Amino acid sequence: MTVAYLGPAGTFTESAATMITGGDADLVACVDVAEVLRRVEEDEVAQGVVPIENTLEGSVTATLDALAFDTDLLIEGELELPITLVAAVKPGTTLEDVTVVASHPVALGASRRWLSANLPNAEHVPTSSTARAAEDAARTDGMVAIANPLAADRCELEIVAKGIADRPNNTTRFIVVGKQLGKPTGWDKTSVVVFIDANKPGALLKLLEIFAERDLNLTKIESRPTKLELGEYCFFLDVEGHVADERVGDALAAVKRTHRDIKVLGSYRRGGARRTDEAERIAKDDAAYRDAANWLAGWRARLD
């Protein structure tokens, strides 16, 4: 199997793709999220892996917008990956030799305290990725890269400090995109984007009430511009449960009746899910899964 991911090689996304596939897939690095999705759409690869959310920086808007407006691909799975940053230099270099710090702007910001305490006078040079910073450090005397341990290892750098991020609980959520609706596992999440019929008082409240009335927990609520008109927004929601679940399916049908449009981005097993007896029973309920898959296919046909 071949899987595309947001490159370049040596990034945290490659680490996520390796973990997701168990190291059994051929991985293809892509220059941006759009290329990852295009390769999946055109069947050049079986799946794609892209980041969608980070503890410190919030949502990856390029991924959200692409899923909402540019593709009919589905989220098939997710992985929450702790982000560990290291300081790495050419072998034989010490921190006293360092005059330049290179990394992606997000990584530089995430390690601000360590840099202030250890390299207060060093020049900060932003790069397109932590992997690119590692490549630059491998060629440059007096440079330290703030990078992914994978990139440091591939560039044969010496790690002089580990775990240098200001906050130790920094985590990025990565998603797997493909063309299949995930089967119910009993510990699932459904992602949707809702387009409000009219921008008026109470519109969002009415939307949320649909889920509250059915005792469904929303784990994410985020607004994004629709790109059609200034001040017009759509809402990304993550709801616990699968579209094959009666309450979730009923809620989405109610949203469809009362709002302008809704797009299902996928139903998939939540990251870190633990299987239970109930989960086993639901996972074996092929009839419910077929009903959900047929319902989603029919819905999309009507929208087309």
N, C-alpha and C positions, 0 to 999 in steps of 0.2 A: 504494500500500500504506500502511496505517496501523499504526503501532507504538506501544505504550504503554511508558512508562518510569517509574521511581520519581522523582517530582518533588521540589520544584518546578522550574520552568524556570530554567536557568542553573546547574544542578548538574553535577557530573562525570558523573552518569548520563546526562544529556542529551548531553554531549559524546561519551560512549561510544556512545549510540544513533545519533548523527549519523555517527560513523565507521563503525559496523557497517552502516548502510543506505546509506552513501555520499551522504547528504543528499538521497536521492530519495524518502523516505517522509514522510508526515504524522505528526508526533510528538504524542502525547497524554500530558501529565503526570498522574500519579496520586498520591494522598496516601500510599499505603503499598504494600508488596509484595502484600498480599492483593488490592487493587484491580487491580493489574497482571495478576495471574493470573486473576482473575474475568473481566476484559475479554477475555482470550485464550480462556478456556473458553467464553464465550458468543458467540464469533465477532464481537465488536465490533471487534476488531483482529486483524491477522494474526499478530503476535508481540509478545513483551514483553521488556524489557531491565531487569535488576535486578543489583545488586552481590551477590557471594557470598563474596569474600575480600579482605582487605587485608594488605599486608606488615606493618604495625605493629600493627593491631588484631585480626588473625586473621579467623576466619570471621564472616559476617553470619548470625547464628542465625535471624533471622526468615525468611531465604530458605531455609536448610537445613530448618527445621521445616516450612515450607509445602510444599516439594517432597516431603518424607517422608510427611507426614500429611494434607495438605489438598487435593492435586491429583494428577491422572494426566498432567499435562503433561510434556513431555520437554525436556531441554536440547538445543538444536539447534546451539549454537555458543558460543564464548567470545572475549573480548577482554581483554588485559592493558593497562591504561592507566596510564602514569606520572602521579602526582598532583603537580601544580605549584601551590604556594600563593603568592599575592601579597598585599601590603598595599596597600589602595586607600582613597582619601579623596575628599571633594568637591573639585572643582577649586579651586585657590587655597589649600588647606589644606596645612600642613607638619607634619612629625612633632612639632615643638615645640608645635603647637596641640592635639595629641591628648591627650585625658584619658580616653577610653573605647575599649576594643578589643572588637569584636563578632565572633562566629563560632560555628560548631558546636563543641561541646566537644572532639571529636576533632581538629579543625583547631587549636584553641587549644593542646591538648596537644602536637600535632606541631610547633608553632612556638615552643615554650617558650623555647629558648635565644635566639632572635632577639628575642622580646618582652622577655626579661630584660635583654638588652644595650641595646635601643633605647627601650623604653617601660616601665621598671621600676616606675613609680608609677601607671600607667594602670589603671583599673578594667576587669575582664574581665566581659563580659556574654554569656552563652551564648544561642545562637539555634537554631532548628529545623534550619537548613541554612546553608551558606555563601552561597547565593543570597539568603536572607532577610537575612543580615548586610549584604550589598551594598546591598539595598534600604533598610535602616535607615540605613546610612552616607550614602546619597544624600540623606536627609532631615534628617540631624543634624549640626550643627556640632561639631567637636572629636572626631569618631568615626572610627576606622579599621576597615575590615573586612578580615578574613583570609578570602580568597575564591578561587574559581575565576576565572581570567582572563576566561572567558566572561561570568560574572555581572558582573564589574567593567566590562567593555566595554558590556554592555547597560544598566547603570545610569549610564553616562557618568561613571564615576569615574576619578580620576587614580591611576595605579599609582606608588607611591613606593618600593617594594622588590619584587624578584622572587626566586623560589626561596628562600623563608625557612624552609622545613621543616628540622627538626633533622637528618633523614636524607635524603640526596638520592635514595635508591633506593626511595622510597615508591611502591608500585604497587597498584592495585585491579584485581581480576579481575571482569569483568562477564560474565553469561551471557545468551544469547538463549533464551527459552522459547517453545515452540509445541507442535504436535501431530504433527510428523513425525520419524521416525527418520532421523538424518543418514546420508548415503551414505558408504561407506568411502573414505578418501583415501590410506591408507598411512601416515598420521601422525596417528593418532586417540587419543581418550581415551574411556573408558567410566566413567560415574559410577553407583554403586549404593549402596543402603543395606541393611544386613544386620541382621536381628533374631535374636539368639542364642537358641537353644532353651532353654538353662538357664544360669544364672549359676553356673558352677563352674570350678575350677582348670583351666587349659589350653584353655578354650573359644576365646579369642581366638587363641592359638597355633595351634590346629587350623585356624582360618579362614585365617590367614596362610599356613600350609603349603600350602593348596590352590593358591595363586597361585605360591608359591616352587617347588613341584614342577613347575610348567609354565613356569618361567622367565619369569614375568610381573612387570613392575615396577609397584609401587604408588607413586603420586606423592602420595597423600593418605590419611591414616588419622585419623579423628576420631570421638569418641564424643559422643552426645547422649542426654539422658533420653528414654525412650519416652512419658513423661507418663501411663503406666498404673499404675506402682507405684514407690515410692521405692527407689532403688538399681538399677533396671532400665534398661539402656542399649541403644541401637542404634549401629551403626558405619557411618559414611560412608567409602566407599573410591573412589578414582580409580585406575583401572588403565590402563596404556598398551595401546592396541589397540581394536578395534571388535568388537561382538558378532557380526559376520559372520566374524571371524577364528576359526579352528577352536580354537585354544588358549583364547581368551577365552570362547567359547561353552561349551567343555568345563568350564572352571573355574566358570562361573556355574551350570551344571547340577549340578556337584559340591557347590557351596555350597547349592543348593536341596535336595539330597538329605540333607545333614548338618546343616542348621540350620533354625530354625523358618520363616523367611521371608526373601525377598530381593526388593527392588524395584529395577528398572532405571530410572535417572533419565535415561538418554540415552547415545548414542554420537555423538561429534562430533569435528571436526577440532581438534587442539590449537592454542592460540594461538601465533602466530609460526611455524607449520609451513611447511616448505619442500618443494615438490614434487620428487619423484625419479622415476626410471624405474619403480621398483617401485610407487611411489604411483600413477603413471599407470595401471599395469596393474591394480591393485586397484580404482581408481576406476571402471574400465570393466567390472568384473566384476559385471554387473547380476544374474546368477543368485545370487551370494553375498549381495548386498544383499536380494534378494527373499526368500531363505531366512531371513535375519536378521529382516526385517520380519514375516514370517509367524510365525516362532518367537516373537517378542515379543508379537504379537497373540494367539497361542494361549495363551501363558503367562498373559497378563492375563485372558483368558476363563476359564481354569481357576481363577484366584484369585477371580474374581467369583462 
